[in-house]
Amino acid sequence: MRIGRYQFSPGRIPTLATVVLLPVLIALGFWQLDRAEQRRALEQAYESREERPTVDLNRERAPSADGPPHNAVAQGRYDADRQLLLDNQTYRGETGYHVLTPVRLRGRDAAVLVDRGWVPAGDSRAELPEVSVPEHPVEVTGYLDDGPPTGIRLGGMAEGETGWPLRIQYLDFDALEERLGYPLVPSVLRLDPEAPHGYTRDWGPAFREGYGPERNQGYALQWFALALALAVIYVTVNTRRMSPDDAQ
């Protein structure tokens, strides 16, 4: 293709590579923009939870964990003998666990998992943290959601693990009910930061997701910049200025 004094003559391999990579880079940019919108909606839902009625878990069914977070209250006793340690949870770059302790609900044949916060891991995998809990009746307050995020589910929930506290890789309420021996509310109650008997609790979408929508927007900009750079390189490398002899 001739454009004035310039000849654009791309080869097959550069063209094929550009045709394949350019749409992928653009799609990744739009995917990050979509993730930013999802996180923004999550932040708004979290911040507006005070506008929704508080759920009394002793009397009401928990709303769907897929919906917006709801403040909740529960009365009962911690099951001190059957606690869970959710593995591979990080806080400010340090690896540890989220401590999930069932509260046997007063007046109901059910329990709710209370996320009492993050604790650092020991020096070795064989060393589990001490996670004491009171045995007297308690009232716990916090908000309901689907629990801390986990990675890709590979293998069983607690493959090779025995004894208590039980180290788990992800939350599976059906499997946990079999281990615990009683029904569970299919949501996690995140213990209020001011409540006693908890550990590090820096709740909110930024903590649960690892970062806010601004970082996704930054990633989107990077993908779009790479797409633009690829297009510029493709045109530049395959375009040459014609000599007077070529122009004849």
Order of alpha helices (4+ residues) and beta strands (2+ residues): beta-beta-alpha-beta-beta-beta-beta-beta-beta-beta-alpha-beta-alpha-alpha-beta-alpha
